[in-house]
Amino acid sequence: MLSEPREAGPTTALMRKAYARWAPVYDVVYDKLTEPAARDAVEAALVGGRRILEAGVGTGLSLGYYPADAEVYGVDLSEDMLRRANRKVARRGLSHVKGLQVMDVCRLGYADASFDAVVAQFLITLVPDPEGALDEFLRVLKPGGMIVLANHFGQADGTVARVEEIVAPLCSKIGWSSDFKAARIEAWARAKGVTFIGLKPTFPGGFFKILRMQKPG
């Protein structure tokens, strides 16, 4: 069975339906907007090594940003998204992509300590159980491995935070949760003994951020 969500959120069934609707237009809507953040996330992940898991790989927008000597595996809940990712891999000859599978990020089908880094782009605020997903990322990481999240995280306080609270319902419709704070992930890291390296603002204007954490060596 799937892990019980720790906060109310979308179910995996609802997420599959939403992704099926988004799949045909996802690249058009998100490609240029998210490219700088995706490139920054890839760069951060490669610091940890070359064997990478892309959790929530979607249509594979970031797969072409990895170097030829990388070994990249991707998982996603949506078959519709992965069909497009597979076509992209074949069309572009991305031989460093070793496998793309339908998989729930809260129940990864990989052995412990399988990867040098786990990258999740625009995913963690959408899954029903963010902490459960992070637990799985940590499990499949080698000692010293990196967790890299590219996402929009809401401001903790101030004027921007109040504005974000007002627009939160609109942001949720396009997959960005302004009421999800990075402090929630930092609390998870403290509880698990994971080093919270920090947040790096990225395009556009710091709206997206790259969050990095490291598993104890």
N, C-alpha and C positions, 0 to 999 in steps of 0.2 A: 504494500500500500504506500501511497505518497505520504510524506511527512505532513502533519497537520500545520496549517499556517499559524504563525504567531500573532498576526494581526489580520484583520479583515482585508481581503484583497481578491484579485481575479483568480478564478479556478483555472486549472490547466486546460479544461475543455473550452472555456470561454476564450482563453488565450489562443488556442488552436484556431478557433473560428475567426478571431480578429486578425491573426496572421494570414489566414487564407484570403481574407478580403484585401489586406495590405500588400500581399506579395507582388501582384502585377504592377503596382505603381511605386513600390518601396524605393527602388533605385532613383527614380525621377525626383521624388520628394526629398530624400535624405542624402544622396551621394555628395554633392558639393558642400552642403551644410555641415556634414559630419566628417568630411575627409581630413581636415587638420587634426581634429581630436583623435581620429583613428590612427593616423600616422604617428602621433605622439604616443599613443598607447602601445603600438607595435614597437617603437623605439625603446620604450621603458621595459617592455617584456623581454627584449633581446639582451638586456643587461644581465638577466639571470641565466641565460643559456639559449640553446637553439631548438629544444624540443618543447613546443608550445601547444596548449589547448585553448582554442577559441570557443568559449561557452556562449551560446546564443549567437552563432555565426551568421544567422539570417541568410541573406542572398549572397554572402561572401564578398561584401564591398571592400573589406580590408585585406583579403587574402593576397592580393597582388602587391601589397606593401612589404611583404616579408622577403628577405634575400633568398637566393637559390639554395644556400646551404642550411636553411632552416628546415625543421621537420614539424609541420603544422597539422593538427587534427581539429576538426570542427564538429560541434554538436548543436542541434536546435530542436525545439519542440515541433516545428512546422515542416511537414513534408513538402508543402508548396514552396516555402523559402529555400529548402535544400535542393529541390529540383533546379532552381535557378542558379544556386551556388555551384552545383555540379556542372551545369552547362558552361558557366563562367570558367571554371577550372579547365575543362576540356578545350574550350575555345582559345584560351590564352596560354595553354601549355604550362600550367602552374604545377610543375613536377614536385615541388616542395610540399604540396598539400597531399598528405598521405591517407586521409580518410575523412569522410563527412557522414555523420550518422544522426538519425532521429533519436533524441535522448532528452530526458528530463534532467535539468541541471541539479535538481535536488536528489537525484539518484543516478549518479554517473557510473557507467559500466566499465570503469577502468580500475586497475589495481592501485593499491597505495603507492605513493612515491613514483608516479609514472612520468611526471612532467617537470621541466625547469621553471615554467611559468604558466599561469592561467590568466587569460584576458577575457573580460566581459565588458562589452561595449553597449551602453544604453539598455541594459538588461536588469540590473540589480533592483531598481525601483519598481519593476514590473512583476517579478516573480511572486507567487503567493507566500513564499517563506524565504525572505532574503538571508536570514541567518542560517537556515538549512542549506541553502546554496553555497554560502561561504564555508560552512563546515565541509562540504564535499570538495570545494576547491582546495581547501587546506589538506584534506586527506590525500588527494591525488598528487600533491606537490612533493617534490624531493626536499629534503632538509636544505634550508637556505634559499628555497624557491620563492618566486615573486607572484603576488596577486596584483593585477593591474585592472582597475575599473575606470572606464571612460563614461561619464554621466553628467547630467545636471543635478546638482545637489542644492537644496534650498538654503538660503542664508539663515544663520542662527538667530539674528536679531536685527533691529534697526529698520529704517524706512523700506529698504529693499525687501526685507522679510515680510513686512506688512502687505506690500504690493503683491508678493508671491502668494500669500495666503488668499488674496482676493481672486487671483487668476488661476489658482490651483485647479478648479474644475475644467477650465479650458485646456491647460497644459496636459491634464490626464488623458484628454481625448486624442492627443498626438503622441502619447507615450512618455511624457516627462512629468515627473512628480515634484512639484515645488515644495511640498510639505515633507519630503523625505530629506532628512539632514545627514550630513557626513558624520555627525557625532554619533549616530546610531551604529555606524560601521566601526568607528573608533572604539566604542564601548565593547563591541564584539571582539575586536582585536585584543583589548586589555584582558577580557575574560579568557581568551584562548592562549595568551602568552605570545601573540603575534606582534611583531614590530610595525607600528603605524608610521610609515616614512613621511607621509604628508600629501597635500593637495597641490597640484600645479594648474593654474588657470590656462585655458587654451581658447581657441576661436569658437564662437564669435564674442569678443570682448570679455572673455572669462566666463561666459554663460555655461560652457562645458568645462569640466575639470578632470584631470587625470589623478586618480587616487592610487597610491602605491603602498603595499604592505609586504613584509618578508617573514617567511616561516623560519623559526629558529633552526640553526645549523646543527 
